[in-house]
Amino acid sequence: MSKSSGKLPAEAERKMVQKARAWTDPAYGCPPEKRPIKEYIEKGVVNLDKPKGPTSHEVAAWVKQILKVKRAGHAGSLDPKVAGLLPTLLGKATKAVPALRLSGKEYVCLLKLHGKVSEKAIRKVCREFSGPIYQIPPIVSAVKRTLRIRTVYYLEVLEIEDTAVLFKVGCEAGTYIRKLCHDLGLALGCGGHMQELRRTKAGPFTEEGLVTLQELKDAYVFWQETGDESELRRVVRPMECAISHLPKIVLRDSAVEALCSGAALAVPGIVRLDSALKKGEMAGVFSLKGEAIALAKVEMNTKEILDTSSGIAATPIRVFMETGVYPQGWTRSESKRGILP
């Protein structure tokens, strides 16, 4: 097994290629960071530092109450005893929850072994747990207990003291760290269990810029009492941050309204795109101002899009932007045929 890079797939460097030249009309749309504050909150995400004790559902409910939004959804549950990153999407941004929930996660874990094992043996076994692993979810879990494969991107031992092993693990969504600890103990021949756990990354989010519930409450109250939006805009980020790890497709202004109305994305509407788009994967579709328009299923790879002037490049999965933000440039029938009007 080659040495891991210590990075999640979401942290991979992505490059964009130019398909066509276009400019954006300032009369339509709005850069995400300049949205009016109420819309900014409604299309926002909080990189929340979940404390130990409450469930993830309870924390999301508190965020909803603090910010007075009708909906709030978190990106991957944490057990009540587990702390750390719980990115929470607000209002209309909750449509992006699936894209974030399925992204890779990183944890720092304290494993307690049930017997003394040499440091050499511990490090050797931990290296063997990098790559695809088999897991059956624990008895107490939210999913069906069937054998499944999950990928461990990296597992790095940070410190060993007597029977305590501190390690950092980057893994595919849906990996049970409690079960991983159990299996590590079995592999070492002494048994073991998870003693402490903290999530340190979730998709594009890291511990940098983490926000506590108290900071969120203070920022909202400060805005209400003084009208100063600066602190609230610091603790709430634009929803675009939540899908920044996905491959991107950028559209010209005239193509936006058709997609918002549910039409497929035709090739002529594309200005820039990820250099490594693959058929069947999920991509984020953006305006030239950086606004998230939709999540879409890719129907053509990058080379095919660059080499053609017509056809359907992607089909929408979830649309974020409302209709009427940009002027209509295509008719639905023309968009379905993959041609310009």
C-alpha positions as a Markdown table, in Angstrom:
| # | Residue | x | y | z |
|---|---|---|---|---|
| 1 | Met | 0.0 | 0.0 | 0.0 |
| 2 | Ser | 1.4 | 3.4 | -1.0 |
| 3 | Lys | 1.8 | 6.1 | 1.5 |
| 4 | Ser | -1.5 | 8.1 | 1.8 |
| 5 | Ser | -1.6 | 11.8 | 0.9 |
| 6 | Gly | -3.6 | 12.6 | 4.1 |
| 7 | Lys | -6.2 | 14.4 | 2.0 |
| 8 | Leu | -9.9 | 13.7 | 1.3 |
| 9 | Pro | -11.2 | 13.5 | -2.3 |
| 10 | Ala | -12.8 | 16.9 | -1.7 |
| 11 | Glu | -9.4 | 18.5 | -1.2 |
| 12 | Ala | -8.1 | 17.3 | -4.6 |
| 13 | Glu | -7.0 | 20.2 | -6.8 |
| 14 | Arg | -9.4 | 20.9 | -9.7 |
| 15 | Lys | -8.7 | 22.7 | -12.9 |
| 16 | Met | -11.2 | 24.5 | -15.1 |
| 17 | Val | -11.0 | 24.8 | -18.9 |
| 18 | Gln | -12.6 | 27.4 | -21.1 |
| 19 | Lys | -15.3 | 26.4 | -23.6 |
| 20 | Ala | -16.4 | 29.8 | -24.7 |
| 21 | Arg | -16.1 | 33.5 | -23.9 |
| 22 | Ala | -19.0 | 35.4 | -22.3 |
| 23 | Trp | -19.7 | 38.3 | -19.9 |
| 24 | Thr | -22.4 | 38.6 | -17.2 |
| 25 | Asp | -24.9 | 41.4 | -17.0 |
| 26 | Pro | -24.8 | 43.1 | -13.5 |
| 27 | Ala | -28.5 | 43.8 | -13.8 |
| 28 | Tyr | -29.3 | 40.1 | -13.1 |
| 29 | Gly | -28.3 | 37.8 | -10.3 |
| 30 | Cys | -25.9 | 38.7 | -7.4 |
| 31 | Pro | -22.5 | 37.4 | -6.3 |
| 32 | Pro | -23.2 | 35.1 | -3.3 |
| 33 | Glu | -21.3 | 37.2 | -0.7 |
| 34 | Lys | -23.4 | 40.3 | -1.7 |
| 35 | Arg | -26.8 | 38.8 | -1.3 |
| 36 | Pro | -29.2 | 40.8 | 0.9 |
| 37 | Ile | -28.8 | 39.5 | 4.5 |
| 38 | Lys | -32.2 | 37.7 | 4.7 |
| 39 | Glu | -31.5 | 35.9 | 1.4 |
| 40 | Tyr | -27.9 | 35.3 | 2.5 |
| 41 | Ile | -29.1 | 33.4 | 5.6 |
| 42 | Glu | -31.8 | 31.6 | 3.6 |
| 43 | Lys | -29.0 | 30.4 | 1.2 |
| 44 | Gly | -26.4 | 29.9 | 3.8 |
| 45 | Val | -24.4 | 27.2 | 5.6 |
| 46 | Val | -22.9 | 27.2 | 9.1 |
| 47 | Asn | -19.7 | 25.3 | 9.7 |
| 48 | Leu | -20.9 | 24.3 | 13.2 |
| 49 | Asp | -18.8 | 22.9 | 16.0 |
| 50 | Lys | -21.2 | 20.4 | 17.5 |
| 51 | Pro | -20.7 | 19.9 | 21.3 |
| 52 | Lys | -20.9 | 16.5 | 23.1 |
| 53 | Gly | -24.3 | 15.7 | 24.5 |
| 54 | Pro | -27.1 | 16.7 | 22.0 |
| 55 | Thr | -28.0 | 14.7 | 18.9 |
| 56 | Ser | -27.2 | 16.1 | 15.4 |
| 57 | His | -30.9 | 16.5 | 14.9 |
| 58 | Glu | -31.3 | 18.6 | 18.1 |
| 59 | Val | -28.4 | 20.8 | 17.1 |
| 60 | Ala | -29.9 | 21.4 | 13.6 |
| 61 | Ala | -33.2 | 22.3 | 15.3 |
| 62 | Trp | -31.4 | 24.8 | 17.5 |
| 63 | Val | -29.7 | 26.4 | 14.5 |
| 64 | Lys | -33.1 | 26.7 | 12.9 |
| 65 | Gln | -34.5 | 28.5 | 16.0 |
| 66 | Ile | -31.6 | 30.8 | 16.4 |
| 67 | Leu | -31.6 | 32.0 | 12.8 |
| 68 | Lys | -35.4 | 31.8 | 12.5 |
| 69 | Val | -35.4 | 29.8 | 9.3 |
| 70 | Lys | -38.0 | 27.2 | 8.4 |
| 71 | Arg | -35.5 | 24.5 | 7.5 |
| 72 | Ala | -32.0 | 23.4 | 8.5 |
| 73 | Gly | -30.2 | 20.2 | 7.5 |
| 74 | His | -26.9 | 18.7 | 8.7 |
| 75 | Ala | -24.4 | 16.9 | 6.6 |
| 76 | Gly | -23.9 | 13.6 | 8.3 |
| 77 | Ser | -25.0 | 12.6 | 11.8 |
| 78 | Leu | -22.6 | 12.5 | 14.8 |
| 79 | Asp | -23.4 | 10.4 | 17.8 |
| 80 | Pro | -24.4 | 12.4 | 20.9 |
| 81 | Lys | -21.0 | 11.6 | 22.6 |
| 82 | Val | -19.1 | 12.8 | 19.5 |
| 83 | Ala | -18.1 | 16.4 | 18.9 |
| 84 | Gly | -16.8 | 18.3 | 15.9 |
| 85 | Leu | -17.8 | 19.5 | 12.4 |
| 86 | Leu | -21.5 | 19.5 | 11.7 |
| 87 | Pro | -22.0 | 21.6 | 8.5 |
| 88 | Thr | -25.6 | 22.8 | 8.7 |
| 89 | Leu | -27.4 | 24.1 | 5.6 |
| 90 | Leu | -30.1 | 26.6 | 6.0 |
| 91 | Gly | -33.4 | 27.2 | 4.2 |
| 92 | Lys | -33.2 | 26.8 | 0.4 |
| 93 | Ala | -29.6 | 25.6 | 0.8 |
| 94 | Thr | -30.9 | 22.3 | 2.4 |
| 95 | Lys | -31.3 | 21.0 | -1.2 |
| 96 | Ala | -27.5 | 20.6 | -1.2 |
| 97 | Val | -27.5 | 18.3 | 1.8 |
| 98 | Pro | -27.1 | 15.1 | -0.3 |
| 99 | Ala | -24.0 | 16.3 | -2.0 |
| 100 | Leu | -22.3 | 17.2 | 1.3 |
| 101 | Arg | -23.6 | 14.2 | 3.2 |
| 102 | Leu | -22.0 | 11.8 | 0.7 |
| 103 | Ser | -18.6 | 13.6 | 0.8 |
| 104 | Gly | -15.6 | 12.1 | 2.7 |
| 105 | Lys | -15.0 | 12.8 | 6.4 |
| 106 | Glu | -12.0 | 13.0 | 8.7 |
| 107 | Tyr | -11.9 | 12.1 | 12.4 |
| 108 | Val | -9.4 | 12.2 | 15.2 |
| 109 | Cys | -10.0 | 9.1 | 17.4 |
| 110 | Leu | -8.7 | 7.8 | 20.7 |
| 111 | Leu | -8.6 | 4.0 | 20.5 |
| 112 | Lys | -8.3 | 2.1 | 23.8 |
| 113 | Leu | -6.7 | -1.3 | 23.4 |
| 114 | His | -7.6 | -4.1 | 25.9 |
| 115 | Gly | -4.0 | -5.3 | 26.2 |
| 116 | Lys | -0.4 | -4.3 | 25.6 |
| 117 | Val | 0.8 | -4.4 | 22.0 |
| 118 | Ser | 4.1 | -3.2 | 20.5 |
| 119 | Glu | 4.1 | 0.1 | 18.7 |
| 120 | Lys | 5.5 | -1.6 | 15.6 |
| 121 | Ala | 2.6 | -4.0 | 15.5 |
| 122 | Ile | 0.1 | -1.2 | 16.0 |
| 123 | Arg | 1.5 | 0.9 | 13.2 |
| 124 | Lys | 1.7 | -2.1 | 10.9 |
| 125 | Val | -2.0 | -3.1 | 11.4 |
| 126 | Cys | -3.1 | 0.5 | 11.0 |
| 127 | Arg | -1.4 | 0.7 | 7.6 |
| 128 | Glu | -3.3 | -2.4 | 6.6 |
| 129 | Phe | -6.6 | -0.7 | 7.2 |
| 130 | Ser | -6.0 | 1.9 | 4.5 |
| 131 | Gly | -8.0 | 1.3 | 1.3 |
| 132 | Pro | -11.3 | -0.6 | 0.9 |
| 133 | Ile | -12.5 | -2.3 | 4.0 |
| 134 | Tyr | -15.5 | -4.5 | 4.9 |
| 135 | Gln | -17.9 | -3.3 | 7.6 |
| 136 | Ile | -21.1 | -4.5 | 9.2 |
| 137 | Pro | -22.7 | -1.5 | 10.9 |
| 138 | Pro | -23.0 | -1.7 | 14.7 |
| 139 | Ile | -26.1 | -3.1 | 16.3 |
| 140 | Val | -27.1 | 0.5 | 17.3 |
| 141 | Ser | -27.1 | 2.3 | 13.9 |
| 142 | Ala | -29.4 | 4.1 | 11.6 |
| 143 | Val | -28.9 | 1.7 | 8.7 |
| 144 | Lys | -29.5 | -2.0 | 7.9 |
| 145 | Arg | -26.9 | -4.3 | 9.2 |
| 146 | Thr | -25.5 | -5.8 | 6.0 |
| 147 | Leu | -21.9 | -6.3 | 4.9 |
| 148 | Arg | -20.7 | -3.3 | 2.9 |
| 149 | Ile | -17.4 | -1.9 | 1.6 |
| 150 | Arg | -16.1 | 1.5 | 2.7 |
| 151 | Thr | -12.9 | 3.2 | 1.7 |
| 152 | Val | -10.3 | 4.5 | 4.2 |
| 153 | Tyr | -8.3 | 7.1 | 2.4 |
| 154 | Tyr | -5.7 | 7.4 | 5.1 |
| 155 | Leu | -5.1 | 6.3 | 8.6 |
| 156 | Glu | -2.3 | 8.0 | 10.4 |
| 157 | Val | -1.2 | 7.1 | 14.0 |
| 158 | Leu | -0.5 | 10.4 | 15.8 |
| 159 | Glu | 0.5 | 9.1 | 19.3 |
| 160 | Ile | 0.7 | 5.9 | 21.3 |
| 161 | Glu | 0.8 | 5.8 | 25.1 |
| 162 | Asp | 0.5 | 2.5 | 26.8 |
| 163 | Thr | -2.8 | 1.0 | 25.6 |
| 164 | Ala | -4.1 | 4.3 | 24.2 |
| 165 | Val | -3.7 | 5.0 | 20.5 |
| 166 | Leu | -4.5 | 8.4 | 19.0 |
| 167 | Phe | -5.0 | 8.3 | 15.2 |
| 168 | Lys | -6.4 | 10.4 | 12.4 |
| 169 | Val | -8.5 | 8.8 | 9.7 |
| 170 | Gly | -10.0 | 10.1 | 6.5 |
| 171 | Cys | -12.8 | 7.9 | 5.2 |
| 172 | Glu | -15.7 | 7.5 | 2.9 |
| 173 | Ala | -19.1 | 8.7 | 4.1 |
| 174 | Gly | -20.9 | 6.0 | 6.1 |
| 175 | Thr | -17.8 | 4.5 | 7.7 |
| 176 | Tyr | -18.4 | 3.6 | 11.3 |
| 177 | Ile | -15.3 | 4.6 | 13.4 |
| 178 | Arg | -16.6 | 2.7 | 16.4 |
| 179 | Lys | -16.6 | -0.5 | 14.3 |
| 180 | Leu | -13.2 | 0.4 | 12.8 |
| 181 | Cys | -11.8 | 0.6 | 16.4 |
| 182 | His | -13.3 | -2.8 | 17.2 |
| 183 | Asp | -11.8 | -4.3 | 14.1 |
| 184 | Leu | -8.4 | -2.8 | 14.8 |
| 185 | Gly | -8.5 | -4.4 | 18.2 |
| 186 | Leu | -9.4 | -7.8 | 16.7 |
| 187 | Ala | -6.6 | -7.5 | 14.2 |
| 188 | Leu | -4.1 | -6.7 | 17.0 |
| 189 | Gly | -5.3 | -9.8 | 18.9 |
| 190 | Cys | -6.2 | -7.9 | 22.1 |
| 191 | Gly | -9.5 | -6.2 | 21.4 |
| 192 | Gly | -10.2 | -2.5 | 21.6 |
| 193 | His | -12.9 | 0.1 | 21.6 |
| 194 | Met | -13.4 | 3.8 | 20.7 |
| 195 | Gln | -12.9 | 6.0 | 23.7 |
| 196 | Glu | -13.1 | 9.5 | 22.2 |
| 197 | Leu | -13.9 | 10.9 | 18.7 |
| 198 | Arg | -14.0 | 14.2 | 17.0 |
| 199 | Arg | -14.8 | 15.0 | 13.4 |
| 200 | Thr | -12.3 | 17.4 | 11.9 |
| 201 | Lys | -13.3 | 17.5 | 8.2 |
| 202 | Ala | -16.5 | 17.0 | 6.2 |
| 203 | Gly | -16.2 | 17.5 | 2.4 |
| 204 | Pro | -14.8 | 21.0 | 1.8 |
| 205 | Phe | -15.2 | 22.0 | 5.4 |
| 206 | Thr | -12.3 | 21.9 | 8.0 |
| 207 | Glu | -11.8 | 23.2 | 11.5 |
| 208 | Glu | -10.7 | 26.5 | 10.2 |
| 209 | Gly | -13.7 | 28.9 | 10.7 |
| 210 | Leu | -15.6 | 26.6 | 13.0 |
| 211 | Val | -18.6 | 28.3 | 14.7 |
| 212 | Thr | -20.2 | 27.5 | 18.1 |
| 213 | Leu | -23.9 | 27.7 | 18.8 |
| 214 | Gln | -23.2 | 30.6 | 21.2 |
| 215 | Glu | -21.2 | 32.6 | 18.5 |
| 216 | Leu | -24.1 | 32.0 | 16.1 |
| 217 | Lys | -26.6 | 33.3 | 18.6 |
| 218 | Asp | -24.5 | 36.3 | 19.5 |
| 219 | Ala | -24.0 | 37.2 | 15.8 |
| 220 | Tyr | -27.8 | 37.0 | 15.1 |
| 221 | Val | -28.7 | 39.1 | 18.2 |
| 222 | Phe | -26.0 | 41.7 | 17.4 |
| 223 | Trp | -27.5 | 42.1 | 13.9 |
| 224 | Gln | -31.0 | 42.4 | 15.3 |
| 225 | Glu | -30.0 | 45.0 | 17.8 |
| 226 | Thr | -27.5 | 47.1 | 15.9 |
| 227 | Gly | -28.2 | 46.3 | 12.2 |
| 228 | Asp | -24.5 | 45.4 | 11.8 |
| 229 | Glu | -24.4 | 42.3 | 9.5 |
| 230 | Ser | -20.6 | 41.8 | 9.5 |
| 231 | Glu | -20.5 | 39.2 | 12.3 |
| 232 | Leu | -23.5 | 37.3 | 10.9 |
| 233 | Arg | -21.9 | 37.2 | 7.5 |
| 234 | Arg | -18.8 | 35.7 | 9.1 |
| 235 | Val | -20.4 | 32.9 | 10.9 |
| 236 | Val | -22.8 | 32.1 | 8.1 |
| 237 | Arg | -21.2 | 31.3 | 4.7 |
| 238 | Pro | -22.8 | 31.2 | 1.3 |
| 239 | Met | -24.3 | 27.8 | 0.3 |
| 240 | Glu | -21.8 | 27.7 | -2.6 |
| 241 | Cys | -19.1 | 26.7 | 0.0 |
| 242 | Ala | -21.0 | 23.5 | 0.6 |
| 243 | Ile | -20.7 | 22.3 | -3.0 |
| 244 | Ser | -17.3 | 23.7 | -3.7 |
| 245 | His | -15.7 | 20.2 | -3.7 |
| 246 | Leu | -17.8 | 19.1 | -6.7 |
| 247 | Pro | -16.7 | 19.3 | -10.3 |
| 248 | Lys | -18.0 | 22.6 | -11.7 |
| 249 | Ile | -19.8 | 23.7 | -14.8 |
| 250 | Val | -20.2 | 27.5 | -15.4 |
| 251 | Leu | -23.0 | 28.8 | -17.6 |
| 252 | Arg | -23.6 | 32.0 | -19.6 |
| 253 | Asp | -26.5 | 34.2 | -18.4 |
| 254 | Ser | -28.8 | 33.2 | -21.3 |
| 255 | Ala | -28.7 | 29.5 | -20.2 |
| 256 | Val | -29.5 | 30.0 | -16.5 |
| 257 | Glu | -33.3 | 30.5 | -16.7 |
| 258 | Ala | -33.8 | 27.3 | -18.8 |
| 259 | Leu | -32.0 | 25.2 | -16.2 |
| 260 | Cys | -34.0 | 26.9 | -13.4 |
| 261 | Ser | -37.2 | 25.9 | -15.2 |
| 262 | Gly | -36.1 | 22.2 | -15.2 |
| 263 | Ala | -34.7 | 22.0 | -18.7 |
| 264 | Ala | -31.6 | 19.9 | -19.4 |
| 265 | Leu | -28.2 | 21.7 | -19.8 |
| 266 | Ala | -27.3 | 22.0 | -23.4 |
| 267 | Val | -23.6 | 22.3 | -24.5 |
| 268 | Pro | -23.9 | 25.9 | -26.0 |
| 269 | Gly | -24.8 | 27.3 | -22.6 |
| 270 | Ile | -21.4 | 26.2 | -21.1 |
| 271 | Val | -18.6 | 28.8 | -20.7 |
| 272 | Arg | -16.2 | 26.9 | -18.4 |
| 273 | Leu | -16.1 | 23.4 | -17.0 |
| 274 | Asp | -14.0 | 21.1 | -14.9 |
| 275 | Ser | -11.1 | 19.6 | -16.8 |
| 276 | Ala | -12.0 | 16.0 | -15.7 |
| 277 | Leu | -15.8 | 15.7 | -15.9 |
| 278 | Lys | -17.0 | 12.1 | -15.9 |
| 279 | Lys | -20.3 | 10.7 | -17.2 |
| 280 | Gly | -22.7 | 9.8 | -14.4 |
| 281 | Glu | -21.0 | 11.9 | -11.7 |
| 282 | Met | -22.6 | 14.8 | -9.8 |
| 283 | Ala | -21.5 | 18.3 | -10.7 |
| 284 | Gly | -22.3 | 21.8 | -9.4 |
| 285 | Val | -23.7 | 24.2 | -12.0 |
| 286 | Phe | -22.8 | 27.8 | -11.4 |
| 287 | Ser | -23.5 | 31.2 | -13.0 |
| 288 | Leu | -20.7 | 33.6 | -14.1 |
| 289 | Lys | -21.2 | 35.5 | -10.8 |
| 290 | Gly | -20.4 | 32.3 | -8.8 |
| 291 | Glu | -24.1 | 31.6 | -7.8 |
| 292 | Ala | -25.0 | 27.9 | -7.4 |
| 293 | Ile | -27.8 | 27.1 | -9.9 |
| 294 | Ala | -28.2 | 23.4 | -9.5 |
| 295 | Leu | -26.8 | 20.0 | -8.9 |
| 296 | Ala | -26.7 | 18.0 | -12.1 |
| 297 | Lys | -25.8 | 14.5 | -13.4 |
| 298 | Val | -23.1 | 14.7 | -16.1 |
| 299 | Glu | -24.1 | 13.2 | -19.4 |
| 300 | Met | -20.9 | 14.0 | -21.4 |
| 301 | Asn | -17.3 | 14.0 | -20.3 |
| 302 | Thr | -15.1 | 17.1 | -20.6 |
| 303 | Lys | -13.6 | 16.1 | -24.0 |
| 304 | Glu | -17.0 | 15.4 | -25.5 |
| 305 | Ile | -18.3 | 18.8 | -24.4 |
| 306 | Leu | -15.3 | 20.6 | -25.7 |
| 307 | Asp | -15.5 | 18.8 | -29.1 |
| 308 | Thr | -19.1 | 19.4 | -29.8 |
| 309 | Ser | -21.4 | 22.4 | -30.2 |
| 310 | Ser | -24.7 | 20.7 | -29.4 |
| 311 | Gly | -26.3 | 18.0 | -27.2 |
| 312 | Ile | -27.2 | 17.6 | -23.6 |
| 313 | Ala | -24.2 | 17.9 | -21.3 |
| 314 | Ala | -26.0 | 17.4 | -18.0 |
| 315 | Thr | -29.5 | 16.9 | -16.5 |
| 316 | Pro | -30.6 | 18.7 | -13.3 |
| 317 | Ile | -30.9 | 16.7 | -10.1 |
| 318 | Arg | -31.8 | 19.6 | -7.7 |
| 319 | Val | -32.3 | 23.2 | -8.7 |
| 320 | Phe | -31.3 | 25.9 | -6.1 |
| 321 | Met | -32.0 | 29.1 | -8.0 |
| 322 | Glu | -35.5 | 30.4 | -8.4 |
| 323 | Thr | -37.0 | 31.2 | -11.9 |
| 324 | Gly | -37.0 | 34.8 | -13.0 |
| 325 | Val | -33.5 | 35.7 | -11.6 |
| 326 | Tyr | -32.0 | 35.8 | -15.1 |
| 327 | Pro | -33.9 | 36.6 | -18.4 |
| 328 | Gln | -35.1 | 33.8 | -20.5 |
| 329 | Gly | -32.6 | 33.0 | -23.3 |
| 330 | Trp | -33.8 | 29.6 | -24.5 |
| 331 | Thr | -37.1 | 27.9 | -24.9 |
| 332 | Arg | -37.6 | 24.6 | -23.2 |
| 333 | Ser | -37.9 | 22.7 | -26.5 |
| 334 | Glu | -34.7 | 24.2 | -27.8 |
| 335 | Ser | -32.9 | 23.3 | -24.6 |
| 336 | Lys | -34.1 | 19.7 | -24.8 |
| 337 | Arg | -32.7 | 19.5 | -28.3 |
| 338 | Gly | -29.4 | 20.9 | -27.1 |
| 339 | Ile | -29.3 | 23.9 | -29.4 |
| 340 | Leu | -29.3 | 27.6 | -29.1 |
| 341 | Pro | -32.5 | 29.6 | -30.0 |
